[in-house]
Amino acid sequence: MNDILLNTARQTLLLELQEASRLPDRLNDAFLRAADAIIRCQGKVIVSGIGKSGHIGKKIAATFASTGTPAFFVHAAEALHGDLGMIESRDVMLFISYSGSAKELELILPQLQEKSVVLLAMTGKPLSQLALAADAVLDISVEREACPMLLAPTSSTVNTLMLGDALAMAVMQARGFNEEDFARSHPAGALGARLLNKVHHLMRKEEVPNVRITATVMDAMLELSRTGLGLVAVCDENEQVCGVFTDGDLRRWLVAGGGLDAEVSAAMTRGGLTLNAQSRAIDAKELLMKRKISAAPVVDDGGKLVGAINLQAFYQAGII
């Protein structure tokens, strides 16, 4: 029994891969027309289909929506009972039907033509009713479904999904859609935390550890203890950061025989790493990791101290 299960699974995958391997050769002028229609679309991309095509269509619509192209899925049957009202002349419809002869098309196509909606077809039948009415036809045909009975849509649904992804990715690239754009569509979770947060969103703004450059090592040590961040920013009279004084600087100073009444400028790390408040949090965190530093002062564009941050703040925000 186990051998039968594994052999069937392997055969299914091999058949689907074989059918999918033919797709790159089908990227022709029709694909370019479809992509251009979506890029030029002033409204929304409406994806529609019936049965398994509908299930795949929901995923394709979601992929478009999350990569910079306003899109949603409308079930073909629901379209005939009111949802056609969602479709406007400035929209593009992507209809998925392997046979291209779903009975709903007889009522839907005239309505689309009346509204002058651009129609894109994903079908396995280039001479079907759907294909003949479409402005561009994307070929999802297969020689064989992976179903042993040649009945359940398998290879054809894989082709549909892959060609939909190819279309969405091509349009995304043409639009110049980038990581931050993607994150704005996914603000929750780790992705949004990594790409949307800036340093100023996470930094400590109150009780920022700092002393003037004329302060003593004792003053800086007390500030270290008071704030517990592991560093103190040493600033001039204009709040420009001149250096940092850390736990490590204190230990090295004391081991070397330095006194607590000496000026902190003699014991601090001159210059030191500062982070810009407007920089991306993920970039700042990676810089701290690269420099093997656990915390840093935060400055504005003019170099003025505005906050401080440590690695724990990044971890708490889900930036890992």
NORHUQUI-V622870 format. One record per residue. N is the residue number from 1. SS is DSSP state (a for helix, b for strand, c for the rest). OMEGA is omega in whole degrees, -180 to 180 (NA if undefined). Layout:
# NORHUQUI-V622870
N/SS/OMEGA
N/SS/OMEGA
This chain:
# NORHUQUI-V622870
1/c/-179
2/a/180
3/a/179
4/a/179
5/a/-178
6/a/-180
7/a/178
8/a/180
9/a/180
10/a/-180
11/a/178
12/a/-179
13/a/-179
14/a/179
15/a/180
16/a/178
17/a/179
18/a/179
19/a/-179
20/a/-178
21/c/-180
22/c/-175
23/a/-177
24/a/-180
25/a/-179
26/a/179
27/c/-172
28/c/-180
29/a/179
30/a/177
31/a/179
32/a/179
33/a/179
34/a/180
35/a/-179
36/a/179
37/a/-180
38/a/179
39/a/-178
40/a/-176
41/c/178
42/c/-180
43/c/-176
44/c/171
45/b/178
46/b/179
47/b/-178
48/b/179
49/b/-179
50/c/175
51/c/-179
52/a/177
53/a/178
54/a/179
55/a/178
56/a/179
57/a/178
58/a/179
59/a/180
60/a/178
61/a/180
62/a/179
63/a/176
64/a/-176
65/a/-177
66/a/-180
67/c/169
68/c/179
69/c/179
70/c/-175
71/b/171
72/b/-178
73/b/173
74/b/177
75/b/-175
76/a/179
77/a/179
78/a/179
79/a/-178
80/c/-179
81/c/173
82/c/-175
83/a/173
84/a/177
85/a/177
86/a/-172
87/c/-179
88/c/-177
89/c/-179
90/c/-179
91/c/172
92/b/176
93/b/172
94/b/-177
95/b/-178
96/b/177
97/c/-177
98/c/-179
99/c/-177
100/c/-176
101/c/177
102/c/-173
103/c/179
104/c/-178
105/a/-178
106/a/180
107/a/-176
108/a/-174
109/a/178
110/a/-180
111/a/178
112/a/179
113/a/180
114/a/180
115/a/-177
116/c/177
117/c/176
118/b/-177
119/b/174
120/b/-177
121/b/167
122/b/-174
123/b/176
124/c/-177
125/c/-174
126/c/179
127/c/-179
128/c/178
129/a/-180
130/a/-177
131/a/-178
132/a/-180
133/a/-171
134/c/175
135/c/176
136/b/-177
137/b/176
138/b/-171
139/b/178
140/c/-174
141/c/177
142/c/175
143/c/-179
144/c/170
145/c/-180
146/c/177
147/c/-180
148/c/179
149/c/-180
150/c/-176
151/c/-176
152/c/176
153/c/-179
154/c/177
155/a/-178
156/a/179
157/a/174
158/a/178
159/a/-180
160/a/-179
161/a/-177
162/a/180
163/a/175
164/a/176
165/a/-180
166/a/180
167/a/-179
168/a/-179
169/a/178
170/a/179
171/a/179
172/a/179
173/a/-180
174/a/180
175/a/-176
176/c/-180
177/c/-175
178/c/-176
179/a/-179
180/a/175
181/a/-180
182/a/-178
183/a/179
184/a/175
185/c/-178
186/c/-173
187/c/-179
188/c/174
189/a/-173
190/a/-177
191/a/179
192/a/179
193/a/-177
194/a/-169
195/a/-176
196/a/-177
197/c/171
198/b/-179
199/a/-177
200/a/176
201/a/-171
202/a/-171
203/c/172
204/b/-179
205/c/180
206/c/179
207/c/178
208/c/-177
209/c/178
210/b/173
211/b/175
212/b/-177
213/c/178
214/c/-180
215/c/179
216/b/175
217/a/178
218/a/179
219/a/-179
220/a/179
221/a/178
222/a/178
223/a/175
224/a/-178
225/a/-176
226/a/-172
227/a/175
228/c/-179
229/c/178
230/c/177
231/b/174
232/b/175
233/b/179
234/b/-172
235/b/173
236/c/-176
237/c/178
238/c/-180
239/c/172
240/b/-177
241/b/179
242/b/-179
243/b/178
244/b/177
245/b/-174
246/b/174
247/a/179
248/a/177
249/a/179
250/a/180
251/a/-180
252/a/-180
253/a/-179
254/a/178
255/a/-180
256/c/178
257/c/179
258/c/-179
259/c/-179
260/c/-180
261/c/178
262/c/177
263/b/-177
264/a/-180
265/a/-180
266/a/-175
267/c/-174
268/c/170
269/b/-175
270/b/-176
271/c/179
272/c/-178
273/c/170
274/b/179
275/b/177
276/b/-176
277/c/-176
278/c/-179
279/c/180
280/b/-178
281/a/-178
282/a/178
283/a/179
284/a/180
285/a/179
286/a/177
287/a/177
288/a/180
289/a/-179
290/a/-179
291/a/-179
292/c/180
293/c/-177
294/c/-178
295/b/-180
296/b/172
297/b/178
298/b/-178
299/b/174
300/c/-177
301/c/179
302/c/179
303/c/-180
304/b/-180
305/b/179
306/b/-179
307/b/177
308/b/-177
309/b/174
310/b/-175
311/a/-179
312/a/179
313/a/179
314/a/-179
315/a/-180
316/a/179
317/c/179
318/c/178
319/c/-172
320/c/NA
